[in-house]
Amino acid sequence: MQASERSSGAKSGRIGVLLVHGLCGSPREIRFVANGLTRNGYRVLCPLLAGHEGTEGDLRTATWQDWYESAEKGLEELAATCETVIVGGLSTGAVLALRLAARHRDKVHAVALYSPTLWLSGRQIPWYVPLFRLIDSKWLANLFRFPVPIHVGIKDQRIRSFIMSAMASEGAKAAPSAMPGGAVLERRRLARQVMKELGAITQPVLILHAREDDYAGLDNAAYLQRELAGPVDLVVLEDSYHMVTVDRQRHVVLDRTLAFISRIAGAVAETVRTCPAAHLRAVGSVAPAAA
């Protein structure tokens, strides 16, 4: 796997989209959305997070700061060539996108969150998760291994079987049976930090979250809707599990993302036309569309 996946469209010099994959995942998880955005003329970058290049040992030692650095480099690359940048992510990638928005308000104009995971609350979460929350030692955490949910976060059995077969054909590295506890601990540390920064995020936010999310319950999205300082458009999906970017309603995810980006880009362009010096401030006041 390359360090990132890039694609460009006719509008690549104007609007860029950074999409960040989830914990123990890869850019494959968000490829459907990325390809759809590219076909509509946007420049898209999907970085591979540090520690996700190879073995389980890499995941055991990587920190959330390493993951964030990978995402931040992608943002810097897009911001260097694009006038408007939207950051988004799936699961843990969504949490990283929120931190980018909090720390780079001058570069990030909007945020798209797919199944944001601040805490684990779905029905596929192992019974010992409440006990694991008491552990704050990386060494001790790595004594635990969290099995990948039986449905791999995908409701549609046909899609699930296809993806699992494709992953298995690529070898064991592409199809982990479990994630190391150290990575789960780092995800928790990242979430704690980002939750302190939600009040600094004034940019428009789109959240797409499945009502039946088997990994991160809908309470994650509801919390973000309450705590984020800017306008939030929450779309609840009724026929998907956690992996909304590949599950049955992936076309809905793409369509809502396209509409969101179009609205943001239009608002930025209008603000630049009428008051160029204020366009970075004004983008945060864009009203959300009805869910």
RAURVEN-V646997 format. One record per helix or strand of 2 or more residues. SS is the DSSP state (h for helix, s for strand). FROM is the first residue (numbers start at 0). TO is the last residue. Records with the same first field share a line. If there is no record, write none. Layout:
SS=FROM-TO ; FROM-TO
This chain:
s=3-6 ; 14-19 ; 42-46 ; 83-89 ; 109-113 ; 144-146 ; 177-179 ; 203-209 ; 231-236
h=26-38 ; 55-60 ; 63-78 ; 91-102 ; 128-131 ; 137-140 ; 156-168 ; 171-173 ; 180-194 ; 197-199 ; 218-226 ; 249-273 ; 275-284
